[in-house]
């Protein structure tokens, strides 16, 4: 089952559990016998958004198999002091608002116990509830448990959802306990924005790390034989893996990373043009030379075809200060205009760097997760959330979402409908 089918099955189980009658509970879940009797009860005191409740749980004894069982509720979580709604609110608060674990616990405590920040919101409210002691460590445990379910859902997670031909890949570095550094690698469908399950690796210069990422994406439902193009930065490990195992996939170098890589060469070229000049004259010459070089680089990168790019590259190298920049771009020419090929229609020129913007808010530079396994579970949990979450409606002048109000799953042709990522993860 893919991730949407898992969510539907979970929501169906909750509805069936809520609809069970007294007669249904007389049937033994172990042997299906109805020769049962009531066998006492016990009390539970769970916390919910309305405060703390007292719930009576009925027990039954089966005469056929001799086993006992208890009536269950879709509102309760086995072994927890909190209702299911609190579990779901904590996970959603951390993912959707991008806040810390401590602040998530603080806001939930305020709502549940009418304490702390509740008194700031409602200074005239004199009502008092039993004090709640929800801790950040408890929220972290719930998040990690949801991440474990995300790990279990990797197999066929996106099976039958879209047929990606153009991908984007990128990595994010994180610092864990004892100054351990790891990188989270992900791959994204350039058209729909679907994120395939990411992986955590020691570094991005190893072909083995990228091979692990593609194997996990394939296990989740990505047909690698259908992929034609891929946009990424200049990670040598990725290029080595493509040349060795995925030779039919063409790599497009990310334009943003190219500009960032040329920044040092550009500064040095502009500085060399001002040697021996007075300070006031040097500033003017430096700005002029830099503007000329930037324009010629832009002509190469934004060329409409290969011939125009070669012409612009020759003009750049002919510039008195453009030799080093021209040499650098010459090395990238075979991967600079891949997006213009008919074979790679729809391929973007920028790697999915912006996807990490939201994850960084929850990452806390990795310190909250401390271990490689927990970091990976958090990344998998975030990827599932992103695929279900609709893009915002924006009214900004310079920024527009390509599919406002639609989630990545909906763009891929499989709208989740009333099913949420919390249902898909069984929270």
C-alpha positions in Angstrom: 0.0 0.0 0.0 1.2 3.5 -0.7 1.1 6.3 1.8 -2.5 7.4 0.9 -3.9 3.9 1.1 -2.3 3.5 4.5 -3.9 6.7 5.7 -7.3 5.6 4.4 -7.0 2.3 6.2 -6.1 4.0 9.5 -9.0 6.4 9.3 -11.3 3.6 8.5 -10.1 1.6 11.6 -10.7 4.7 13.8 -14.3 5.1 12.4 -15.1 1.4 12.8 -13.8 1.5 16.4 -15.9 4.6 17.2 -19.0 2.9 15.7 -18.7 -0.3 17.7 -21.8 -1.0 19.8 -22.3 -2.9 23.1 -23.2 -6.0 21.2 -20.0 -5.7 19.1 -17.9 -5.6 22.2 -19.4 -8.9 23.4 -17.5 -10.7 20.7 -14.0 -11.8 21.8 -11.3 -10.4 19.6 -9.1 -13.5 20.2 -11.5 -16.4 19.2 -14.6 -14.4 17.9 -16.8 -16.2 20.5 -19.8 -14.3 22.0 -19.8 -16.4 25.2 -18.4 -13.5 27.2 -19.2 -11.7 30.4 -18.2 -8.4 31.9 -15.2 -8.7 34.0 -14.8 -5.5 36.0 -13.3 -2.2 34.8 -10.5 0.2 35.5 -10.2 4.0 35.3 -8.0 6.1 33.2 -7.3 9.9 33.6 -6.1 11.2 30.2 -5.3 14.8 29.4 -7.1 16.4 26.4 -7.4 19.9 25.0 -10.4 20.4 27.4 -8.3 19.5 30.5 -8.1 16.2 32.3 -10.9 13.6 32.1 -11.8 10.4 33.9 -12.7 7.5 31.6 -14.0 4.1 32.7 -12.7 1.2 30.6 -14.9 -2.0 30.6 -13.2 -5.4 30.7 -14.6 -8.7 29.4 -13.9 -12.4 30.0 -14.3 -15.0 27.3 -15.5 -18.4 28.5 -14.4 -20.1 25.2 -10.7 -19.2 25.3 -10.4 -18.0 28.8 -8.8 -14.7 27.8 -9.7 -11.2 28.9 -9.9 -8.0 26.8 -10.8 -4.4 27.3 -13.0 -2.0 25.3 -10.9 0.5 23.5 -11.6 4.0 22.1 -10.3 5.8 19.1 -9.7 8.8 21.4 -7.2 7.0 23.6 -3.7 5.9 23.0 -2.5 2.8 24.7 0.0 3.5 27.5 -0.3 7.3 27.2 -1.5 9.9 29.7 -2.8 12.0 26.8 -5.6 11.8 24.3 -4.9 11.1 20.7 -5.8 14.7 19.9 -2.9 15.9 22.0 -0.4 13.6 20.2 -1.6 14.8 16.8 -1.6 18.4 17.9 2.0 18.1 19.1 3.3 16.5 15.9 1.4 19.0 13.7 2.5 22.0 15.8 6.2 21.1 15.4 5.9 20.4 11.7 3.5 23.0 10.6 4.6 26.0 12.7 8.3 25.1 12.6 8.9 25.8 16.3 11.0 24.1 18.9 10.1 21.2 21.1 10.0 23.3 24.2 7.7 25.9 22.7 5.4 23.2 21.4 5.1 21.6 24.8 4.6 25.1 26.4 1.8 26.1 24.1 0.0 22.7 24.5 0.4 23.0 28.3 -1.1 26.4 28.2 -4.2 25.2 26.3 -4.7 22.0 28.3 -4.2 23.5 31.8 -5.2 27.1 31.3 -1.8 28.1 32.6 1.4 29.9 31.5 0.7 31.7 28.2 -3.1 31.2 28.6 -3.0 33.8 31.3 -1.3 36.2 28.8 -4.0 35.5 26.2 -6.9 35.9 28.7 -5.9 38.1 31.6 -9.5 38.3 32.9 -10.1 34.6 32.9 -10.3 33.3 36.5 -11.0 29.7 35.7 -8.5 27.2 36.9 -7.7 23.6 35.8 -5.5 20.9 37.1 -1.9 21.8 36.2 -0.5 20.0 33.1 3.2 18.9 33.1 3.7 18.0 29.4 7.5 18.1 28.7 9.5 18.7 25.6 11.0 15.2 26.0 7.6 13.7 25.7 6.9 15.6 22.5 10.2 14.5 21.1 9.3 10.9 21.9 6.0 11.2 20.1 7.8 12.8 17.1 10.4 10.0 17.1 7.6 7.4 17.2 5.9 9.0 14.2 9.3 9.0 12.5 9.6 5.3 13.1 6.3 4.8 11.4 7.6 6.9 8.5 10.6 4.5 8.3 8.2 1.6 8.2 6.2 3.2 5.4 9.2 3.7 3.0 8.5 0.6 1.0 6.0 1.5 -1.7 5.3 4.8 0.0 4.8 6.6 -3.4 4.1 3.6 -5.5 1.7 4.4 -8.4 1.9 8.2 -7.7 3.2 10.1 -10.7 5.9 9.0 -13.2 8.8 11.4 -12.6 11.2 12.0 -15.5 13.0 15.0 -14.2 14.4 15.2 -10.6 16.3 17.6 -8.4 18.6 16.6 -5.6 20.3 18.4 -2.7 21.8 17.9 0.7 21.7 19.6 4.1 24.4 19.4 6.7 23.5 18.9 10.3 25.6 18.9 13.5 24.7 16.1 16.0 25.9 15.2 19.4 29.7 15.3 20.1 30.2 17.5 17.1 29.3 14.7 14.7 28.4 16.1 11.2 26.0 14.3 8.9 24.3 15.3 5.6 20.6 14.7 4.7 20.2 13.8 1.1 16.9 14.1 -0.8 15.5 13.8 -4.3 12.5 15.7 -5.5 10.2 15.4 -8.6 10.8 18.7 -10.4 7.3 18.8 -11.8 5.0 17.9 -8.9 7.3 18.7 -6.0 7.0 15.2 -4.5 9.9 14.5 -2.0 11.1 10.9 -2.0 12.2 9.5 1.3 15.6 11.1 2.2 18.6 9.4 3.8 21.4 10.5 6.2 25.0 10.0 5.1 28.4 10.8 6.4 29.3 13.0 3.4 28.0 13.9 0.0 31.3 13.2 -1.8 30.7 9.4 -1.6 29.0 7.6 -4.5 27.8 5.1 -2.0 25.7 7.7 -0.2 24.0 8.8 -3.3 23.4 5.2 -4.3 21.7 4.6 -1.0 19.4 7.6 -1.7 18.4 6.4 -5.1 17.8 2.8 -3.8 15.5 4.2 -1.1 13.7 6.3 -3.7 13.3 3.2 -5.9 11.9 1.2 -3.0 9.4 4.0 -2.4 8.1 3.8 -5.9 10.5 5.8 -8.2 11.1 4.1 -11.5 14.7 5.0 -12.2 14.4 3.7 -15.8 12.0 6.5 -16.6 14.2 9.3 -15.2 15.9 11.4 -17.9 17.4 14.5 -16.2 18.5 15.6 -12.8 19.5 19.0 -11.5 22.0 19.2 -8.6 25.0 21.0 -7.3 28.6 19.9 -8.1 28.8 17.0 -5.6 31.4 14.6 -7.1 29.9 11.6 -5.4 26.6 12.1 -7.2 28.4 12.6 -10.6 30.4 9.4 -10.0 27.2 7.4 -9.2 25.4 8.7 -12.3 28.3 7.8 -14.6 28.7 4.4 -13.1 25.1 3.2 -12.4 22.6 5.6 -14.0 24.3 6.5 -17.3 21.0 7.4 -19.0 20.3 10.3 -16.6 21.8 13.6 -17.6 22.9 16.1 -15.0 22.0 19.7 -15.1 24.2 21.9 -12.9 22.3 24.2 -10.5 22.6 27.8 -11.7 22.5 29.1 -8.2 25.4 27.0 -7.1 27.3 28.0 -10.2 26.9 31.7 -9.4 28.0 31.0 -5.8 31.1 29.1 -7.1 32.0 31.9 -9.3 31.8 34.6 -6.6 35.5 34.2 -5.5 36.8 34.2 -9.1 34.7 37.3 -9.8 36.0 39.2 -6.8 39.6 38.3 -7.6 39.2 39.3 -11.3 37.8 42.7 -10.3 40.5 43.3 -7.7 43.3 42.5 -10.2 42.0 45.2 -12.5 42.5 47.8 -9.8 46.1 47.2 -8.9 48.1 50.3 -8.5 45.1 52.7 -8.7 44.1 55.2 -6.2 41.3 54.2 -3.8 38.6 56.5 -5.3 39.5 55.5 -8.9 39.8 51.8 -7.9 36.2 51.6 -6.6 34.8 53.0 -9.8 37.0 50.6 -12.0 36.1 47.7 -9.8 32.4 48.3 -10.1 32.7 48.7 -13.9 34.8 45.5 -14.4 32.5 43.5 -12.2 29.4 44.7 -14.0 31.0 43.7 -17.4 32.0 40.3 -16.2 28.6 39.6 -14.6 26.8 40.5 -17.8 29.0 38.2 -19.9 28.6 35.4 -17.4 24.9 35.9 -17.5 25.0 35.7 -21.3 26.7 32.3 -21.1 24.4 30.8 -18.4 21.1 32.2 -20.0 22.0 31.4 -23.6 19.1 30.2 -25.7 21.2 27.4 -27.3 24.6 26.0 -27.5 25.9 28.2 -30.3 24.9 31.3 -28.4 26.6 30.0 -25.3 29.8 29.4 -27.1 29.8 32.9 -28.6 29.2 34.4 -25.1 31.9 32.2 -23.6 34.4 33.5 -26.3 33.5 37.1 -25.4 34.0 36.4 -21.7 37.5 34.8 -22.3 38.4 37.8 -24.6 37.8 40.2 -21.7 41.1 41.2 -20.1 39.9 39.9 -16.7 37.8 37.0 -17.8 40.3 34.2 -18.4 39.8 32.4 -15.1 36.0 32.8 -15.2 35.9 31.6 -18.8 38.1 28.5 -18.0 35.7 27.7 -15.1 32.6 27.9 -17.3 34.3 25.9 -20.0 34.5 22.9 -17.6 30.7 23.2 -17.0 29.5 23.7 -20.6 28.4 20.1 -21.1 26.1 20.3 -18.0 25.0 23.9 -18.3 22.3 23.7 -20.9 20.9 20.2 -20.4 17.5 21.6 -19.5 17.1 22.8 -23.1 17.3 19.3 -24.6 14.1 17.7 -25.8 15.1 14.6 -23.8 14.9 16.6 -20.6 11.8 18.7 -21.0 10.5 20.1 -17.7 13.9 19.9 -16.0 14.6 22.9 -13.7 17.8 24.8 -13.5 17.9 25.2 -9.8 18.3 22.4 -7.3 15.6 22.1 -4.6 17.7 24.2 -2.1 14.6 26.1 -1.0 12.9 22.9 0.3 15.4 22.9 3.2 14.2 26.3 4.3 11.2 24.9 6.2 13.2 21.9 7.5 15.9 24.1 9.0 13.3 25.7 11.3 12.6 22.2 12.8 16.2 20.9 12.6 17.7 23.2 15.2 21.0 22.4 13.5 20.6 18.8 14.5 21.0 19.3 18.2 17.5 18.2 19.0 18.0 14.9 17.3 21.5 14.1 18.6 21.8 10.8 16.7 22.0 9.9 13.1 19.0 7.6 13.4 16.7 10.2 15.0 17.8 12.8 12.4 16.8 10.4 9.6 13.4 9.7 11.2 12.8 13.4 11.5 13.7 13.9 7.9 11.3 11.1 6.8 8.5 12.5 8.9 9.0 16.0 7.4 9.0 14.6 3.8 5.6 12.9 4.4 4.3 16.1 5.9 5.5 18.1 2.9 3.9 15.8 0.3 0.5 16.2 2.0 0.6 19.9 2.8 -1.0 22.2 0.3 1.1 25.2 -1.0 0.0 28.5 0.4 -2.0 31.1 -1.6 0.4 34.0 -2.0 -0.2 37.6 -3.2 3.4 38.7 -3.3 4.9 40.6 -6.2 8.0 38.6 -6.8 7.1 35.2 -5.4 4.4 32.9 -6.7 3.8 29.2 -6.1 3.3 27.2 -9.3 0.4 25.3 -7.8 -1.2 27.4 -5.1 -3.5 25.6 -2.8 -2.5 22.2 -4.0 -0.3 19.6 -2.3 2.5 17.7 -4.1 0.3 14.6 -4.1 -2.5 16.5 -5.7 -0.2 17.9 -8.4 1.0 14.3 -9.0 -2.6 13.3 -9.8 -3.5 11.5 -6.5 -5.3 14.0 -4.2 -5.3 12.8 -0.6 -8.8 14.3 0.1 -9.7 14.2 3.7 -6.7 12.0 4.6 -3.9 13.8 6.3 -0.3 13.0 6.9 -1.2 12.2 10.5 -3.6 9.5 9.3 -0.9 8.2 6.9 1.5 7.8 9.8 -1.1 6.3 12.2 -0.7 9.0 14.8 
